[in-house]
């Protein structure tokens, strides 16, 4: 399950990076990620007792897609908010 979470989280990070480069919609993407995190974790808690491997794996994939990109999108968004400073300074502080 950890491998499913990590692999799909990496795919989600790549997709979110492509979306940020193409559309520069930092706040919309960050809000979408936060909402999907708020939805997937309660669903995960409901499906864990079912002991259905495929259902839990699907939930782990969806939560990986929504949780792991949060750090990279958040740091990119914070870097854009502190525009006059150099990227190296803000990334080092964050």
N, C-alpha and C positions, 0 to 999 in steps of 0.2 A: 504494500500500500504506500509505503514511503517513496518507492521508486516511481509509482504512478503519479504521486503528488509532485515530485521533483521534475519528472519529464514534462508533464503538462504545464507546470509552472514556468519552466524554461521556454516552452513554446509560447505561452502567454506573454512572457517578457519580450520575446522577439516580435510578436505581433503588436504589442503596445508600443514598442520602439519604432516600428514601421509606421504606425498610425500617428505618432507624435512627430516624426520627421515629415510626413506628408501633409498633415492637417494642422499641426500645432494647436491642438485642442486639449491643453493640459487639464484645465479645471473639469471639463466634461468627462474626460477619461478617468480622472481621479474620483469623481463622484460616482461614476458607473462601477468602478472597482470597489469602492466602499459599500455601495448598495448590494453588489453581488456577494461580498463577504458577509454582510449582515443577513443575507438570505441563505447562503449555502451552509453556514455553520449550524443553525438550528435544524436544517434538513438533515445534516450529517448526524446530529444527535438523535434524530428520530429513526434513521435507517440503521444505525449501528446495532441495536438490539435484534434486528431482523435476521442477522447472520447470513444474509444473501451476499455472496462474494461479488457478484457483478454489480449489484446496486451500490454497495459500498465503494467499489472501485470507480464507478461512474461519478459518485459524489466526491471522491477524493480528486478525480481529474478536474471537475468543475471548480472545486475549492482551490486547487493548485493554480488553475488559470486565473483565479481572482485574487489570491493572496500574494504570491511571489512577485508579480509586477508592481505591487503597491510601493515597495521601497524604491525601485528605480524611477517610477513615475513621480513619486513624492520628491525625490532629490532633484529631478529635472525641473519640476514645477517650482521648487524653492530657489533653484538657480536662476530661473527666469524672473522670479519676483525680485531678486536682488541684482537687477541688471547692471547698474554702473560698475559693480565690482567684477573682477575677473572670475572666470569659472573655477580656476584652481583654488582661489581663496574661499569661495563659498562651498565648494565640495569638501575642502579640508575642514571647514568649520562644521558642516553638517555631519 
